[in-house]
């Protein structure tokens, strides 16, 4: 099972809508109501990527075996950072491995190599998500 991490902007809005409006996912997210639109999902994804600029850390979108699976990682909340993991139901069996993968020690070589582009200076020509962000483990 290959996990890859990506900017939220790398994932098509239609994939975000499928996740954010999925009834089984909504049942586990008390603040969700399943009324996401293309515009609100796009703004939400931009906000998740923006956490890297604002805080120096943030969540990632996740692909498992090259298929969009959901998102997870540390995100800023009012009382500090929390570790979130939201997966499509067909990937729920991978949650333990995903959490372990996202929460791994910061001294792992893969972790040092997987900086979000917003957390480091970027050359404008690279765009918002250069290819080096996609890390495999």
GIBEL-V713175 format. One record per backbone hydrogen bond with DSSP energy under -0.5 kcal/mol. NH is the residue of the N-H (numbers start at 1). CO is the residue of the C=O. Records with the same first field share a line. If there is no record, write none. Layout:
BEGIN
NH: CO ; CO
END
This chain:
BEGIN
3: 1
4: 63
5: 135
6: 61
10: 7
11: 8
15: 12
16: 12
17: 13
18: 14
19: 15
20: 16
21: 17
22: 19
26: 22
27: 23
28: 25
29: 26
30: 28
32: 29
41: 37
42: 38
43: 39
44: 40
45: 41
46: 42
47: 43
48: 44
49: 45
50: 46
51: 47 ; 48
52: 49
53: 49 ; 50
54: 50
55: 51
56: 51 ; 52
57: 51
60: 72
61: 6
62: 70
63: 4
64: 67
65: 2
67: 64
69: 62
70: 62
71: 86
72: 60
73: 84
74: 58
75: 82
77: 80
80: 77
82: 75
84: 73 ; 82
86: 71
88: 69
91: 88
92: 89
94: 91
95: 92
98: 94
99: 95
100: 96
101: 97
102: 98
103: 99
104: 101
108: 105
112: 108
113: 109
114: 110 ; 111
119: 116
120: 117
126: 123
127: 124
133: 130
134: 131
135: 133
137: 3
END
